[in-house]
């Protein structure tokens, strides 16, 4: 009962963020859930790297990475994001910037999605006993076509999550990090205990929620710290929800390498400390 109340509290909060969100909210549940599978065939020819190919590609080629789930389309459609105690309220400028990142064809940026869910039918979800998760991916199936380049290679967004990728080579990742001047951007950086993971490690604290409101200041601080080092030796690792995706994109345009690393900090912290 508590969980159900929490879910509905979040849904109501999204409507308060942006009352117009009620339209895409009900469209997703009443329309998109019924037609999303019709779009799967449009993505069959896209080259998606698997989990370990994704990790190897960004390490071998010194690439930046941004990762997109279905939630990005909620934001683009006008719906704020709420997960447990974390949230990012809807912001039209953020939505516009996310469209820009989604459409990116930057050579040094690997954009990642969830092909293991986008290419799965509703019947597949049900057969695997996860039918309740189907509606999480309907937006991606319907709207991804408006942003991808069908001749471009994309990565897998869940590459750093052990639940999906049980063959993560943490040693490989740590060796790569050890050669970099790391800048870690996230909330509650004190949990790292000041640990040095690279040649140097700088920490920049961001807010626990609604990081987009502080974006200009966060980016300014990142660029200020990064300017101390050679660009080729800097790696910025960020976990600030959708704000990280825009920041990594802007950092790439400034000649830096950045990883929108998300839950790696929380899921794998015990493996790398």
VENNOR-V794862 format. One record per pair of residues at least 12 apart in sequence whose C-alpha atoms are under 6 Angstrom apart, sorted by sequence separation. I is the first residue (numbers start at 1). J is the second residue. If there is no record, write none. Layout:
i=I j=J
i=I j=J
This chain:
i=182 j=198
i=189 j=205
i=244 j=260
i=181 j=198
i=180 j=198
i=181 j=199
i=182 j=200
i=183 j=201
i=187 j=205
i=76 j=95
i=178 j=197
i=179 j=198
i=180 j=199
i=181 j=200
i=182 j=201
i=183 j=202
i=184 j=203
i=185 j=204
i=186 j=205
i=187 j=206
i=75 j=95
i=178 j=198
i=179 j=199
i=183 j=203
i=185 j=205
i=186 j=206
i=187 j=207
i=177 j=198
i=178 j=199
i=187 j=208
i=237 j=258
i=235 j=257
i=236 j=258
i=237 j=259
i=238 j=260
i=239 j=261
i=118 j=141
i=235 j=258
i=238 j=261
i=239 j=262
i=231 j=256
i=212 j=243
i=112 j=154
i=114 j=156
i=111 j=154
i=112 j=155
i=113 j=156
i=114 j=157
i=65 j=109
i=68 j=112
i=103 j=147
i=112 j=156
i=113 j=157
i=63 j=108
i=64 j=109
i=65 j=110
i=66 j=111
i=67 j=112
i=68 j=113
i=102 j=147
i=103 j=148
i=112 j=157
i=63 j=109
i=65 j=111
i=181 j=233
i=182 j=234
i=184 j=236
i=186 j=238
i=180 j=233
i=181 j=234
i=182 j=235
i=183 j=236
i=184 j=237
i=185 j=238
i=186 j=239
i=180 j=234
i=182 j=236
i=184 j=238
i=186 j=240
i=21 j=78
i=21 j=79
i=14 j=79
i=14 j=80
i=70 j=137
i=70 j=139
i=70 j=140
i=10 j=82
i=40 j=119
i=37 j=121
i=67 j=157
i=54 j=155
i=36 j=138
i=39 j=141
i=46 j=150
i=160 j=264
i=36 j=141
i=48 j=153
i=51 j=156
i=36 j=142
i=47 j=153
i=48 j=154
i=49 j=155
i=50 j=156
i=48 j=155
i=51 j=159
i=87 j=209
i=88 j=210
i=86 j=209
i=66 j=245
i=64 j=257
i=64 j=258
i=65 j=259
i=66 j=260
i=64 j=259
i=65 j=260
